[in-house]
Amino acid sequence: MIATICRKAHFNAAHRLHNPKWSDEKNMKVFGKCNSPHYHGHNFDLEVRIRGEVNPETGFVMDLAVLGKLIKEEVEDRFDHKNLNEDCPEFEDILPSTEYFVKIIYDILKPELDVSQLLQITLHETQKNSAEYGDW
Protein backbone atom coordinates (compact mmCIF):
# COMPACT_ATOMS: atom_id res chain seq x y z
CA MET A 1 0.00 0.00 0.00
CA ILE A 2 1.28 3.48 -0.93
CA ALA A 3 0.35 6.50 1.19
CA THR A 4 1.40 10.12 1.66
CA ILE A 5 2.11 11.73 5.02
CA CYS A 6 2.48 15.44 5.73
CA ARG A 7 4.30 17.33 8.47
CA LYS A 8 3.92 21.09 8.84
CA ALA A 9 6.34 23.59 10.33
CA HIS A 10 6.60 27.34 10.78
CA PHE A 11 9.55 29.71 10.87
CA ASN A 12 10.38 33.37 10.26
CA ALA A 13 13.06 34.77 7.99
CA ALA A 14 13.98 38.00 6.24
CA HIS A 15 15.30 38.58 2.75
CA ARG A 16 15.79 41.07 -0.04
CA LEU A 17 15.21 40.36 -3.70
CA HIS A 18 17.98 42.24 -5.48
CA ASN A 19 19.89 41.28 -8.61
CA PRO A 20 23.37 42.89 -8.39
CA LYS A 21 23.69 42.74 -12.19
CA TRP A 22 20.80 45.19 -12.58
CA SER A 23 20.45 48.89 -11.89
CA ASP A 24 18.62 50.03 -8.76
CA GLU A 25 15.83 51.27 -11.02
CA LYS A 26 15.36 47.89 -12.69
CA ASN A 27 15.50 46.07 -9.33
CA MET A 28 12.79 48.35 -7.96
CA LYS A 29 10.66 47.91 -11.09
CA VAL A 30 10.89 44.10 -11.02
CA PHE A 31 10.89 43.40 -7.27
CA GLY A 32 9.02 46.41 -5.87
CA LYS A 33 8.89 46.56 -2.08
CA CYS A 34 10.69 43.19 -1.92
CA ASN A 35 13.79 45.13 -3.05
CA SER A 36 13.95 47.28 0.09
CA PRO A 37 17.60 47.74 1.16
CA HIS A 38 16.37 47.23 4.73
CA TYR A 39 15.06 43.74 3.91
CA HIS A 40 11.62 42.44 4.85
CA GLY A 41 10.37 39.39 6.70
CA HIS A 42 7.96 36.54 6.21
CA ASN A 43 6.21 34.05 8.46
CA PHE A 44 6.90 30.93 6.41
CA ASP A 45 4.67 27.88 6.61
CA LEU A 46 6.28 24.68 5.41
CA GLU A 47 4.59 21.44 4.35
CA VAL A 48 6.73 18.35 3.88
CA ARG A 49 5.05 15.39 2.19
CA ILE A 50 6.54 11.92 2.01
CA ARG A 51 5.01 9.28 -0.26
CA GLY A 52 5.98 5.68 0.05
CA GLU A 53 5.15 2.14 0.98
CA VAL A 54 3.38 1.68 4.31
CA ASN A 55 5.46 -0.57 6.56
CA PRO A 56 3.10 -3.41 7.55
CA GLU A 57 4.83 -3.80 10.93
CA THR A 58 4.40 -0.14 12.01
CA GLY A 59 1.61 1.12 9.77
CA PHE A 60 3.90 4.09 8.93
CA VAL A 61 5.31 5.48 5.72
CA MET A 62 7.75 7.20 8.10
CA ASP A 63 7.57 7.95 11.79
CA LEU A 64 6.16 11.51 11.92
CA ALA A 65 8.14 12.26 15.09
CA VAL A 66 11.35 11.42 13.23
CA LEU A 67 10.27 13.60 10.31
CA GLY A 68 9.42 16.44 12.70
CA LYS A 69 12.86 16.22 14.33
CA LEU A 70 14.53 16.21 10.92
CA ILE A 71 12.60 19.32 9.81
CA LYS A 72 13.39 21.12 13.06
CA GLU A 73 17.10 20.35 13.00
CA GLU A 74 17.73 20.74 9.25
CA VAL A 75 15.30 23.52 8.28
CA GLU A 76 13.87 25.44 11.22
CA ASP A 77 17.13 25.69 13.19
CA ARG A 78 19.02 26.66 10.03
CA PHE A 79 16.65 29.38 8.74
CA ASP A 80 14.43 30.59 11.61
CA HIS A 81 14.95 34.28 12.44
CA LYS A 82 17.74 34.54 9.88
CA ASN A 83 18.43 37.03 7.12
CA LEU A 84 18.58 34.71 4.12
CA ASN A 85 20.82 37.10 2.17
CA GLU A 86 23.32 37.69 4.97
CA ASP A 87 23.22 34.65 7.27
CA CYS A 88 22.68 31.67 4.97
CA PRO A 89 25.43 30.41 2.66
CA GLU A 90 22.81 28.51 0.66
CA PHE A 91 21.81 31.86 -0.87
CA GLU A 92 25.32 33.19 -1.48
CA ASP A 93 25.02 33.01 -5.28
CA ILE A 94 21.24 32.97 -5.83
CA LEU A 95 18.28 35.21 -5.11
CA PRO A 96 16.37 34.17 -1.98
CA SER A 97 13.08 33.79 -3.85
CA THR A 98 10.49 31.33 -2.61
CA GLU A 99 11.08 29.23 -5.72
CA TYR A 100 14.77 28.81 -4.93
CA PHE A 101 14.09 28.44 -1.21
CA VAL A 102 11.72 25.50 -1.69
CA LYS A 103 14.35 23.74 -3.84
CA ILE A 104 17.02 24.33 -1.19
CA ILE A 105 14.79 22.76 1.47
CA TYR A 106 14.16 19.78 -0.83
CA ASP A 107 17.91 19.35 -1.39
CA ILE A 108 18.53 19.41 2.38
CA LEU A 109 15.84 16.84 3.26
CA LYS A 110 15.94 14.42 0.30
CA PRO A 111 19.27 12.74 1.21
CA GLU A 112 17.89 12.01 4.70
CA LEU A 113 15.05 9.84 3.34
CA ASP A 114 14.95 6.24 2.22
CA VAL A 115 15.67 6.07 -1.52
CA SER A 116 12.24 4.54 -2.12
CA GLN A 117 10.42 7.54 -0.61
CA LEU A 118 9.21 10.46 -2.69
CA LEU A 119 9.41 14.00 -1.32
CA GLN A 120 7.24 17.04 -2.05
CA ILE A 121 7.83 20.42 -0.41
CA THR A 122 5.37 23.32 -0.27
CA LEU A 123 6.62 26.60 1.13
CA HIS A 124 4.07 29.33 1.88
CA GLU A 125 5.66 32.77 1.91
CA THR A 126 2.31 34.44 2.62
CA GLN A 127 -1.28 33.25 2.85
CA LYS A 128 -1.59 33.95 -0.88
CA ASN A 129 1.86 32.99 -2.23
CA SER A 130 3.61 29.64 -2.17
CA ALA A 131 5.97 27.47 -4.19
CA GLU A 132 6.24 23.71 -4.55
CA TYR A 133 9.10 21.45 -5.51
CA GLY A 134 9.53 17.73 -5.39
CA ASP A 135 9.30 14.29 -6.88
CA TRP A 136 5.71 14.56 -8.14
Backbone as a chain_set.jsonl record, in Angstrom:
{"seq": "MIATICRKAHFNAAHRLHNPKWSDEKNMKVFGKCNSPHYHGHNFDLEVRIRGEVNPETGFVMDLAVLGKLIKEEVEDRFDHKNLNEDCPEFEDILPSTEYFVKIIYDILKPELDVSQLLQITLHETQKNSAEYGDW", "coords": {"N": [[0.841, -1.181, 0.0], [0.565, 2.204, -0.855], [1.059, 5.4, 0.54], [0.658, 8.869, 1.52], [2.225, 11.071, 3.728], [2.132, 14.025, 5.791], [3.91, 16.668, 7.216], [3.865, 19.644, 9.027], [5.448, 22.836, 9.449], [6.701, 25.89, 10.923], [8.366, 28.966, 10.465], [10.337, 31.987, 10.74], [11.778, 34.396, 8.594], [13.983, 36.764, 7.018], [14.51, 38.608, 3.965], [15.918, 39.971, 0.917], [15.05, 40.77, -2.309], [17.153, 41.23, -4.827], [18.945, 41.856, -7.661], [22.252, 41.946, -8.33], [23.357, 42.465, -10.787], [21.757, 44.199, -12.081], [20.463, 47.561, -12.507], [19.595, 49.891, -9.858], [17.138, 50.994, -10.408], [15.933, 49.139, -12.186], [15.835, 46.882, -10.496], [14.022, 47.834, -8.562], [11.767, 48.176, -10.155], [11.205, 45.533, -10.996], [11.143, 43.981, -8.592], [9.846, 45.533, -6.689], [8.54, 46.418, -3.496], [9.819, 44.307, -2.301], [12.428, 44.69, -2.786], [13.555, 46.324, -0.944], [16.24, 47.98, 0.645], [16.479, 47.556, 3.309], [15.595, 45.087, 3.861], [12.979, 42.602, 4.343], [10.511, 40.729, 6.148], [9.122, 37.389, 6.476], [6.551, 35.155, 7.571], [6.982, 32.053, 7.341], [5.29, 29.144, 6.243], [5.661, 25.74, 6.183], [5.244, 22.748, 4.384], [5.844, 19.39, 4.389], [5.814, 16.607, 2.483], [5.772, 13.111, 2.349], [5.85, 10.345, 0.324], [5.25, 6.934, 0.117], [5.786, 3.387, 0.561], [3.71, 1.777, 2.888], [4.82, 0.571, 5.909], [4.18, -2.635, 6.922], [4.561, -3.562, 9.505], [4.653, -1.366, 11.222], [2.722, 0.356, 10.331], [3.345, 2.774, 9.278], [4.426, 5.204, 6.854], [6.581, 6.744, 7.329], [7.969, 7.479, 10.472], [6.334, 10.061, 11.992], [7.268, 11.623, 14.087], [10.021, 11.378, 13.847], [10.345, 12.565, 11.339], [9.48, 15.155, 12.013], [11.515, 15.931, 13.809], [13.702, 15.915, 12.086], [12.977, 17.984, 10.282], [12.934, 20.137, 12.07], [15.643, 20.245, 12.965], [17.131, 20.434, 10.55], [15.925, 22.364, 8.935], [14.236, 24.375, 10.282], [15.952, 25.183, 12.481], [18.113, 26.048, 11.001], [17.186, 28.176, 9.376], [15.333, 29.795, 10.773], [14.465, 32.972, 11.992], [16.51, 34.238, 10.586], [18.464, 36.243, 8.341], [18.158, 35.691, 5.119], [19.746, 36.509, 2.972], [22.1, 37.432, 4.203], [22.88, 35.688, 6.291], [22.838, 33.032, 5.487], [24.56, 30.645, 3.823], [23.578, 29.127, 1.739], [22.265, 30.806, 0.029], [24.17, 32.348, -1.146], [24.951, 32.717, -3.848], [22.571, 32.963, -5.216], [19.291, 34.372, -5.757], [17.144, 34.923, -2.97], [14.494, 33.859, -3.484], [11.171, 32.5, -3.136], [10.829, 30.333, -4.799], [13.466, 29.382, -5.254], [14.106, 28.879, -2.6], [12.371, 26.809, -1.784], [13.402, 24.711, -3.276], [15.965, 24.496, -2.186], [15.335, 23.611, 0.408], [14.219, 21.123, -0.245], [16.548, 19.881, -1.296], [18.07, 19.708, 1.021], [16.573, 17.959, 2.668], [15.992, 15.629, 1.147], [18.267, 13.762, 0.879], [18.167, 12.594, 3.387], [16.149, 10.787, 3.489], [14.712, 7.501, 2.908], [15.659, 5.831, -0.07], [13.532, 4.906, -1.546], [11.425, 6.551, -0.98], [9.315, 9.246, -1.902], [9.484, 12.799, -2.152], [7.867, 15.843, -1.472], [7.748, 19.297, -1.343], [6.132, 22.1, -0.001], [6.204, 25.516, 0.26], [4.975, 28.18, 1.944], [5.007, 31.516, 1.523], [3.435, 33.698, 2.058], [-0.058, 34.038, 2.981], [-1.217, 33.999, 0.532], [0.747, 33.369, -1.352], [2.844, 30.818, -2.554], [5.272, 28.19, -3.133], [6.112, 25.153, -4.78], [8.039, 22.149, -4.781], [9.384, 19.083, -5.871], [9.231, 15.466, -6.023], [6.938, 14.747, -7.359]], "CA": [[0.0, 0.0, 0.0], [1.283, 3.475, -0.934], [0.354, 6.505, 1.189], [1.405, 10.117, 1.66], [2.113, 11.732, 5.021], [2.478, 15.445, 5.734], [4.296, 17.331, 8.469], [3.916, 21.089, 8.845], [6.341, 23.586, 10.331], [6.598, 27.338, 10.776], [9.553, 29.713, 10.867], [10.377, 33.369, 10.261], [13.059, 34.774, 7.994], [13.983, 38.001, 6.242], [15.305, 38.575, 2.751], [15.789, 41.065, -0.042], [15.208, 40.357, -3.702], [17.977, 42.239, -5.483], [19.891, 41.284, -8.607], [23.368, 42.893, -8.393], [23.69, 42.741, -12.192], [20.797, 45.186, -12.577], [20.448, 48.889, -11.89], [18.623, 50.032, -8.764], [15.831, 51.269, -11.018], [15.364, 47.889, -12.687], [15.496, 46.067, -9.334], [12.786, 48.349, -7.963], [10.663, 47.914, -11.088], [10.893, 44.103, -11.024], [10.894, 43.399, -7.275], [9.019, 46.414, -5.868], [8.891, 46.556, -2.079], [10.694, 43.194, -1.92], [13.794, 45.135, -3.05], [13.95, 47.277, 0.092], [17.597, 47.742, 1.162], [16.367, 47.229, 4.732], [15.057, 43.739, 3.909], [11.617, 42.439, 4.847], [10.371, 39.39, 6.702], [7.956, 36.537, 6.211], [6.209, 34.055, 8.464], [6.895, 30.933, 6.406], [4.669, 27.876, 6.606], [6.281, 24.678, 5.405], [4.588, 21.444, 4.346], [6.731, 18.352, 3.877], [5.048, 15.392, 2.191], [6.541, 11.918, 2.014], [5.014, 9.285, -0.259], [5.981, 5.677, 0.053], [5.148, 2.143, 0.98], [3.384, 1.68, 4.312], [5.46, -0.566, 6.557], [3.098, -3.411, 7.551], [4.831, -3.802, 10.926], [4.402, -0.143, 12.006], [1.61, 1.124, 9.773], [3.898, 4.091, 8.934], [5.312, 5.483, 5.724], [7.748, 7.195, 8.096], [7.571, 7.953, 11.794], [6.159, 11.512, 11.917], [8.14, 12.259, 15.091], [11.352, 11.416, 13.23], [10.27, 13.596, 10.307], [9.418, 16.445, 12.702], [12.855, 16.223, 14.329], [14.53, 16.214, 10.92], [12.6, 19.322, 9.811], [13.392, 21.124, 13.059], [17.103, 20.349, 12.997], [17.73, 20.742, 9.251], [15.298, 23.515, 8.276], [13.875, 25.437, 11.22], [17.13, 25.692, 13.189], [19.015, 26.662, 10.026], [16.652, 29.38, 8.737], [14.433, 30.585, 11.608], [14.953, 34.276, 12.438], [17.74, 34.543, 9.875], [18.431, 37.034, 7.122], [18.585, 34.708, 4.125], [20.821, 37.096, 2.167], [23.321, 37.685, 4.973], [23.223, 34.652, 7.267], [22.679, 31.669, 4.973], [25.428, 30.414, 2.661], [22.808, 28.509, 0.665], [21.811, 31.861, -0.874], [25.319, 33.186, -1.484], [25.018, 33.012, -5.281], [21.24, 32.974, -5.832], [18.284, 35.214, -5.111], [16.369, 34.167, -1.984], [13.077, 33.79, -3.848], [10.488, 31.325, -2.605], [11.078, 29.229, -5.723], [14.774, 28.806, -4.928], [14.086, 28.439, -1.211], [11.717, 25.504, -1.693], [14.35, 23.736, -3.841], [17.022, 24.328, -1.187], [14.787, 22.755, 1.467], [14.161, 19.784, -0.833], [17.91, 19.353, -1.386], [18.525, 19.413, 2.38], [15.837, 16.838, 3.257], [15.938, 14.424, 0.302], [19.27, 12.744, 1.214], [17.886, 12.005, 4.703], [15.048, 9.839, 3.344], [14.947, 6.242, 2.22], [15.665, 6.068, -1.519], [12.238, 4.536, -2.123], [10.42, 7.537, -0.608], [9.208, 10.461, -2.694], [9.408, 13.999, -1.316], [7.243, 17.04, -2.052], [7.834, 20.42, -0.409], [5.373, 23.318, -0.273], [6.622, 26.605, 1.134], [4.065, 29.326, 1.878], [5.656, 32.768, 1.913], [2.312, 34.439, 2.62], [-1.28, 33.255, 2.845], [-1.585, 33.952, -0.883], [1.857, 32.989, -2.229], [3.611, 29.639, -2.167], [5.972, 27.473, -4.193], [6.242, 23.714, -4.547], [9.101, 21.453, -5.508], [9.526, 17.73, -5.394], [9.298, 14.294, -6.88], [5.713, 14.555, -8.14]], "C": [[0.887, 1.246, 0.0], [0.425, 4.557, -0.267], [1.275, 7.719, 1.236], [1.15, 10.682, 3.046], [2.546, 13.183, 4.863], [2.821, 15.934, 7.127], [4.438, 18.814, 8.173], [4.869, 21.711, 9.855], [6.178, 25.068, 10.026], [7.918, 27.962, 11.221], [9.495, 31.097, 10.233], [11.752, 33.653, 9.689], [12.881, 36.049, 7.191], [14.816, 37.799, 4.976], [15.106, 39.857, 1.957], [15.979, 40.476, -1.427], [15.915, 41.484, -4.436], [18.982, 41.537, -6.376], [21.037, 42.275, -8.789], [23.797, 43.236, -9.827], [22.815, 43.846, -12.781], [20.998, 46.532, -11.883], [19.447, 48.889, -10.734], [17.227, 50.247, -9.314], [15.167, 49.98, -11.511], [14.982, 46.963, -11.53], [14.19, 46.514, -8.699], [11.588, 48.053, -8.855], [10.229, 46.444, -11.047], [10.44, 43.587, -9.657], [10.054, 44.274, -6.346], [9.495, 46.488, -4.433], [9.767, 45.407, -1.576], [12.162, 43.525, -2.165], [14.294, 46.109, -1.989], [15.358, 46.975, 0.599], [17.611, 47.389, 2.651], [15.785, 45.835, 4.952], [13.595, 43.753, 4.349], [11.462, 40.98, 5.26], [9.099, 38.692, 6.296], [7.79, 35.535, 7.343], [5.952, 32.844, 7.568], [6.166, 29.749, 7.031], [5.187, 26.83, 5.636], [5.442, 23.413, 5.506], [5.542, 20.461, 3.68], [5.904, 17.085, 3.713], [6.004, 14.28, 1.763], [5.558, 10.879, 1.492], [5.853, 8.022, -0.347], [5.127, 4.514, 0.51], [4.891, 2.186, 2.487], [4.035, 0.411, 4.859], [4.378, -1.37, 7.278], [3.321, -3.671, 9.038], [4.531, -2.591, 11.795], [3.143, 0.585, 11.573], [2.044, 2.506, 9.303], [4.527, 4.084, 7.542], [6.659, 5.886, 6.305], [7.214, 7.667, 9.439], [7.502, 9.484, 11.748], [6.988, 12.253, 12.969], [9.566, 12.38, 14.55], [11.391, 12.492, 12.151], [10.242, 14.984, 10.941], [10.773, 16.869, 13.245], [13.801, 16.611, 13.193], [14.25, 17.622, 10.397], [13.104, 20.387, 10.784], [14.898, 21.333, 12.972], [17.692, 20.845, 11.675], [17.157, 21.985, 8.581], [15.034, 24.642, 9.273], [15.099, 26.026, 11.917], [18.073, 26.44, 12.254], [18.512, 28.02, 9.546], [15.807, 30.288, 9.635], [15.13, 31.837, 12.15], [16.323, 34.61, 11.844], [17.44, 35.512, 8.73], [19.0, 36.116, 6.038], [19.753, 35.225, 3.29], [22.146, 37.117, 2.914], [23.803, 36.502, 5.805], [23.302, 33.242, 6.701], [23.512, 31.44, 3.713], [24.704, 29.763, 1.484], [22.368, 29.539, -0.386], [22.943, 32.774, -1.337], [25.317, 33.614, -2.953], [23.678, 33.019, -5.987], [20.317, 33.913, -5.07], [17.476, 34.382, -4.126], [14.86, 34.21, -2.272], [12.468, 32.531, -3.24], [10.74, 30.112, -3.49], [12.437, 28.577, -5.461], [14.78, 28.224, -3.519], [13.468, 27.046, -1.095], [12.628, 24.407, -2.242], [15.494, 23.475, -2.859], [16.547, 23.405, -0.059], [14.688, 21.31, 0.976], [15.551, 19.146, -0.83], [18.498, 19.012, -0.019], [17.885, 18.128, 2.898], [15.935, 15.534, 2.464], [17.0, 13.39, 0.659], [19.025, 12.036, 2.546], [16.802, 10.931, 4.641], [15.523, 8.531, 2.734], [14.83, 6.49, 0.719], [14.332, 5.744, -2.177], [11.15, 5.581, -1.853], [10.484, 8.757, -1.517], [8.976, 11.64, -1.755], [8.778, 15.144, -2.099], [7.237, 18.128, -0.983], [6.928, 21.543, -0.899], [5.81, 24.349, 0.759], [5.709, 27.792, 0.895], [4.804, 30.549, 2.401], [4.64, 33.7, 2.578], [1.084, 33.534, 2.533], [-1.696, 33.101, 1.387], [-0.514, 33.367, -1.784], [2.615, 31.785, -1.685], [4.323, 29.081, -3.39], [6.091, 26.024, -3.781], [7.412, 23.167, -5.348], [9.162, 20.025, -4.984], [9.492, 16.685, -6.474], [8.01, 14.001, -7.647], [5.046, 15.868, -8.413]], "O": [[1.847, 1.329, 0.766], [-0.785, 4.621, -0.484], [2.484, 7.623, 1.024], [0.005, 10.766, 3.491], [3.246, 13.529, 3.91], [2.113, 15.651, 8.094], [5.06, 19.198, 7.182], [5.07, 21.194, 10.953], [5.596, 25.45, 9.011], [8.51, 27.549, 12.218], [8.714, 31.346, 9.316], [12.766, 33.209, 10.228], [11.781, 36.375, 6.744], [15.7, 36.943, 4.921], [14.261, 40.695, 2.272], [16.953, 39.769, -1.684], [15.349, 42.558, -4.642], [19.777, 40.722, -5.909], [20.823, 43.349, -9.351], [24.528, 44.203, -10.038], [23.107, 44.366, -13.858], [21.617, 46.622, -10.822], [18.579, 48.022, -10.637], [16.248, 49.747, -8.76], [13.979, 49.761, -11.277], [13.928, 46.328, -11.569], [13.35, 45.689, -8.339], [10.513, 47.715, -8.361], [9.036, 46.144, -11.062], [9.465, 42.84, -9.568], [9.593, 43.795, -5.311], [10.692, 46.606, -4.169], [10.394, 45.529, -0.523], [13.044, 42.747, -1.803], [15.38, 46.668, -2.144], [15.649, 45.832, 0.951], [18.639, 46.971, 3.185], [15.511, 45.444, 6.087], [13.051, 44.805, 4.684], [12.189, 40.107, 4.785], [8.137, 39.309, 5.839], [8.758, 35.126, 7.984], [4.834, 32.64, 7.095], [6.392, 29.4, 8.19], [5.151, 27.017, 4.42], [4.984, 23.049, 6.589], [5.99, 20.675, 2.553], [5.361, 16.556, 4.683], [6.904, 14.475, 0.946], [4.559, 10.573, 2.142], [6.993, 8.033, -0.812], [3.938, 4.642, 0.8], [5.76, 2.586, 3.262], [3.826, -0.683, 4.335], [3.717, -0.834, 8.167], [2.368, -3.968, 9.759], [4.193, -2.741, 12.969], [2.56, 1.343, 12.348], [1.196, 3.331, 8.961], [5.09, 3.078, 7.11], [7.717, 5.446, 5.855], [6.107, 8.202, 9.514], [8.514, 10.135, 11.49], [7.368, 13.403, 12.75], [10.235, 13.387, 14.782], [12.36, 13.247, 12.059], [10.911, 15.896, 10.455], [11.14, 18.04, 13.152], [14.604, 17.533, 13.334], [15.182, 18.37, 10.102], [13.637, 21.415, 10.366], [15.371, 22.468, 12.912], [18.661, 21.604, 11.686], [17.824, 22.6, 7.748], [15.56, 25.744, 9.116], [15.265, 27.245, 11.942], [18.757, 27.371, 12.679], [19.314, 28.928, 9.328], [15.586, 31.447, 9.286], [16.233, 31.766, 12.692], [17.18, 35.189, 12.512], [16.318, 35.584, 8.228], [20.191, 35.805, 6.047], [20.652, 34.459, 2.941], [23.196, 36.851, 2.329], [25.006, 36.332, 6.002], [23.79, 32.338, 7.38], [23.199, 31.985, 2.655], [25.175, 29.843, 0.35], [22.127, 29.191, -1.542], [22.69, 33.858, -1.864], [25.649, 34.758, -3.263], [23.626, 33.075, -7.216], [20.534, 34.207, -3.895], [17.152, 33.232, -4.425], [14.062, 34.557, -1.402], [13.189, 31.602, -2.874], [10.853, 28.991, -2.994], [12.542, 27.35, -5.448], [15.396, 27.186, -3.277], [13.994, 26.195, -0.377], [12.625, 23.289, -1.727], [15.938, 22.335, -2.723], [17.285, 22.52, 0.373], [15.037, 20.38, 1.704], [15.71, 18.0, -0.409], [19.338, 18.118, 0.086], [18.565, 17.296, 3.499], [15.957, 14.452, 3.051], [16.664, 12.208, 0.739], [19.616, 10.988, 2.804], [16.561, 10.239, 5.63], [16.591, 8.461, 2.125], [13.99, 7.278, 0.286], [14.034, 6.256, -3.257], [10.067, 5.506, -2.434], [11.564, 9.239, -1.857], [8.353, 11.5, -0.702], [9.124, 15.378, -3.257], [6.781, 17.91, 0.139], [6.954, 21.897, -2.078], [5.791, 24.095, 1.963], [5.664, 28.346, -0.203], [5.18, 30.61, 3.571], [4.958, 34.4, 3.54], [1.176, 32.398, 2.067], [-2.44, 32.183, 1.043], [-0.827, 32.908, -2.883], [2.978, 31.741, -0.509], [4.022, 29.447, -4.526], [6.161, 25.701, -2.595], [7.73, 23.65, -6.435], [9.007, 19.791, -3.785], [9.691, 16.96, -7.657], [7.986, 13.108, -8.494], [3.998, 15.905, -9.059]]}, "num_chains": 1, "name": "protein.A"}
